[in-house]
Amino acid sequence: MIFHRFRAAVLGTVAVLAAAFLSTAAMAAARDYRIELVSAQAAGAGKTDVTVRLIHLPDSKPVPDAVIFQTRADMAPSGMPTMTGKVSPAAAQPQPGTYRLQVETGMAGGWALSLSAKIQGETETVRSTIAFNAAQ
């Protein structure tokens, strides 16, 4: 009888520890990724093509097929956070793991591009802010 109670207590403790470990591992998923600037090139009057790369940090491999959403561009790096620009996805992506966006940059200067990305198989959203310079 005592053995059964002891066994049940041990199994219960193991189950709680396993659940805690798995939830911690899931929470760490977003930290396993980084979004980095590849290029920012003028794309006509008041527009800049920005290409970013999504990297899985543990193996340094690019991550294809992510869904980029909740984009925002503003001139916070130039001291004008209320100056914003519309962000649109470009039709073609240059390489797997890279994502091209067109930003309506109404004026030259430092811009910040905030992005959220959803990755297949991950529960967390990856968020990042990329600084780039726009030339007019």
Secondary structure, 3 states (H helix, E strand, C coil): CHHHHHHHHHHHHHHHHHHHHHHHHHHCHHHHEEEEEEEEEECCCCEEEEEEEEEECCCCEECCCCEEEEEEEEEHHHCEEEEEECEEECCCCCCCCEEEEEEECCCCEEEEEEEEEECCCCCCEEEEEEEEEECC
